[in-house]
């Protein structure tokens, strides 16, 4: 079940007060308000991450603002449709990228190495694998183990969260390749 949404009054947008025309803000604000529940739905449905809803709608509103400048006589209803379309498109893009990244490797891929081993053996294997990771990957792994989200880790490292995820999964894939017997590809 998706978490409850914040009230509309709590939301602030980066485009409000931007150097756009007042008439465009008068059309964009109601359109964005109408599209907000859809942004929450897409964020939850496609990505299972409600926090990204704000990012989805920000990008969609920016594109809808560009559309509004090209077509100043567009209705609020059509503008809201443009925003919803942009939200759905961007959520799908992020979801496809996320599926590709997860399929490149994760900790579950390493589980087959520990199947049937006792707790002591599993800890020894885990320590050996951990020691083979770079300091960056070790830091990310520690933070993920403690429950940090990708965005929180990226904020701490002062880089983009997608860069953190990609680098981390790339290193795990490299580690899997180095552990797999020659001629056999890692799962």
Secondary structure, 3 states (H helix, E strand, C coil): CCCCCCCHHHCCCCCCCCCCCHHHHHHHHHHHHHHHHHHHHHHHHHHCCHHHHHHHHHHHHHHHHHHHHHCCCCCHHHHHHHHHHHHHHHHHHHHHHHHHHHHCCCHHHHHHHHCCCCHHHHHHHHHHHHHHCCHHHHHHHHHHHCCCCHHHHHHHHCCCHHHHHHHHHHHHHHHHHHHCCCCCCCC
